[in-house]
Amino acid sequence: MGGNYLSDVVFLLGFALAVIALPVITLAVFGLFRPRFPDVLKGQAYESGMPQASIPRRPFHMAYYNFALVFIVFEVETLLLFAVAPVLRDAGWAGLGEVAAFVALVALSLAYAWRKGALVWK
Amino acid sequence: MSLSGTFAAGLLLGVVSFTLVGVLTAVLVLAERKVGARMQARVGPMHTGPHGSLQTIADMVKLVMKEDVRPARADAVAFGLGPLLVAVPAILSLAVIPFGAPLVMRDLNVGVLYFLAVPGVTVVGLLLAGWASYDNYSFLGGLRSSAQFISYEIPRGLAVVTVVMLAGSLSTVDLLEAQSRVPYIVLLPVSFVIYAVTSLAEVNRVPFDIPEAESELVAGYHTEYSGFRWALFFLAEYAGLFAASAFGALLFLGGGNGPVLPPVVWLLIKTGGLVFVGIWIRFTLPRFRADQLMRLAWKFFLPLSLANLVLAAAVMRAIA
């Protein structure tokens, strides 16, 4: 098992700080040597050489919304299963039954989304 | 160890990890090009160094020295944050991989969850990079990648749950000990297959590279990136491929367990094997269409992983 919570967090803070700082420093340091010739054409978005077809800040496809919603249901389910999984071995048949019932219940929501056509990419 | 000592150790290991990932990327890019060339009856890079062995080093020098072009209408802050949020989580996830019995950067008591959760931040980076570029292709690429990423995250998580169930712990070091006699691939073959396939989708590799489908999206979310910022996306891909393979080796192939050779060597052999399969698939399979990709995740892998979970739990109960 791991160490105590506080020292784990402190360790990860240090680790993350180094991993975030290094690319930033590298980018800044080599910025001193890089060429820099801004240009009107170069500053345009690359859309296969043609003038930009439309403004990219626009409403996008509805299908993403459906998948995002279903995602939340199952992501939360997975998280809750992670909480139960380590102790399931010693939880007996009753524990297994509870987990199976939980999974079945969420599977029902999958069946519902499926039936309603939320899982079709159109 | 005092808290400041722990912090310093974290900093130091962060520097070491970043450097190692840089070296690793150089090796993996070369390996990918050489293996791919071999599979397509070519020779691959040959000119820089013996058999082109220094090609990636030369490319890296070129990349850091290249002009950093940013589209005039791009959102400066988000444009800079995008590649960082993609590359950093991939490297952070290495912290819990046990390279040998005592050789793990940090044995968290929620290590497995940490490994799945931290790369989850990547999806924010993909969206941000695509949105900030102010380019239709980038925008679509970012949206598609994030949709794909979250879709495959669920079956992947559910496959890992079965391993945690069997091992009875979320610590990666405990996983290693739990497999000292039988690796979990023998007990959970379906979980292994689900994990392997969904991991390819998580790191955006063929056949799941629709976000970067050249024929329709130029290069997806990283179309507008150049130089070092672009290199960060590349670093993330290879760091992610390595991390997912190492974690797969740990979950299902017994990690560093093995006779005679030291654990580090065993882990690297198993990881290398999985990486090789990843490269092999890249040069063998065509790309999925966006709708096929989503159908596969939601209508095949999700029901399969749910059934696999309940079945694995029932079998475990019956044997225990």
Interface residues (C-beta under 8 A of the other chain):
Chain A: M1 G2 G3 L6 S7 D8 V10 F11 L12 L13 G14 F15 A16 L17 A18 V19 I20 L22 P23 V24 T26 L27 F30 G31 F33 R34 P35 R36 F37 V40 K42 G43 Q44 A45 Y46 E47 S48 Q52 A53 S54 P56 R57 F60 H61 Y64 F67 A68 V70 F71 F74 E75 T78 L81 F82 A85 P86 V87 L88 R89 D90 G92 W93 L96 V99 A100 V103 A104 V106 A107 L110 W114 L119 V120 W121 K122
Chain B: M1 L3 T6 F7 A8 A9 G10 L11 L12 L13 G14 V15 S17 F18 V64 M65 K66 E67 D68 V69 R70 P71 A72 R73 P83 L84 A87 V88 I91 L92 A95 M105 R106 D107 L108 N109 V110 G111 V112 L113 W131 S133 Y134 D135 N136 Y137 S138 F139 L143 A147 I150 S151 E153 I154 G157 L158 V161 V164 M165 L166 A167 G168 S169 L170 S171 D174 V218 T223 E224 G227 F228 R229 L232 A290 D291 M294 R295 W298 K299 L302 P303 L306 L309 V310 A313 A314 M316 R317 A320
